[in-house]
Amino acid sequence: MLELFDLVGSNDLRFSPFCWRTKAVLAYKKIPYTNIPVRYMDKEKIAFSGQGAVPVIRDNGAAIHDSWTIAGYLEDKQPEPRIFPGLGLKEACRFFNRYIDSTLNPSVARVILNDLYASVDPGDRDYFRTTREQRLGMTFDEVAARKEEFRAQMHAALADLEATLAEQAYFFGLLTYADCCAFGSLKWATVVSQEALFDKTPGLRAWWDRLQQQLGL
Ligand SMILES: N[C@@H](CCC(=O)N[C@@H](CS)C(=O)NCC(=O)O)C(=O)O
């Protein structure tokens, strides 16, 4: 059976936005798999993949990492239902994937940072703080002090999603990998934090409810 190596926090919480993308694809395609929890400090569990980040999948002796590469692998393995269901949609999803990585995820991360920290396994917390402070170029206290500014930035990013979903059921009209990418980010935020994401975004909320139901996640 296919194995998914999935980030785990305290109380068995699964919160990686990238792992949730992969789980969304597996659920949509109804591909059975074994879920193997991995803490940040458990790098030896995924050493076979030749790098140190999850998601990783192992399938028939193949080791695949990076959620985008995994999405392509799963589409080839089991084409139906398709996450790239037509001409140009894989390319459009590549751009959307990148947009979520570079715009939505950092804006959400700065707002939910303390909740994330509390969700990380206690044994991983020092590592998480050091690496994330380096990545953000700020201490956690500095991020917390600017929360209102960062919250406004996050709502601006959510407003872009709302402007699209107020007009159509899915980001590209029909369900594609773009929806799995945005799903991963919102799942990440909602499993760790009580932060209100949908108060001003009814279209996004309706899409969120629909997608969770469709994927059963
Ligand atoms: N581009 C990668 C990013 C994966 C990634 O950054 N995963 C995080 C968990 S959310 C991780 O495993 N980080 C390892 C670390 O920080 O040591 C993907 O799309 O899969």
The ligand as an ORCA input file, in Angstrom:
! r2SCAN-3c Opt
* xyz 0 1
  N       7.755     22.658     -1.371
  C       7.492     21.615     -0.396
  C       7.454     22.216      0.982
  C       7.343     21.159      2.070
  C       7.586     21.711      3.463
  O       8.146     22.805      3.655
  N       7.169     20.952      4.471
  C       7.393     21.329      5.839
  C       6.204     20.960      6.699
  S       4.859     22.058      6.436
  C       8.567     20.532      6.369
  O       8.575     19.311      6.300
  N       9.583     21.212      6.880
  C      10.712     20.544      7.398
  C      11.514     21.423      8.299
  O      11.148     22.586      8.498
  O      12.505     20.926      8.811
  C       6.169     20.933     -0.760
  O       5.357     21.545     -1.474
  O       5.971     19.766     -0.391
*
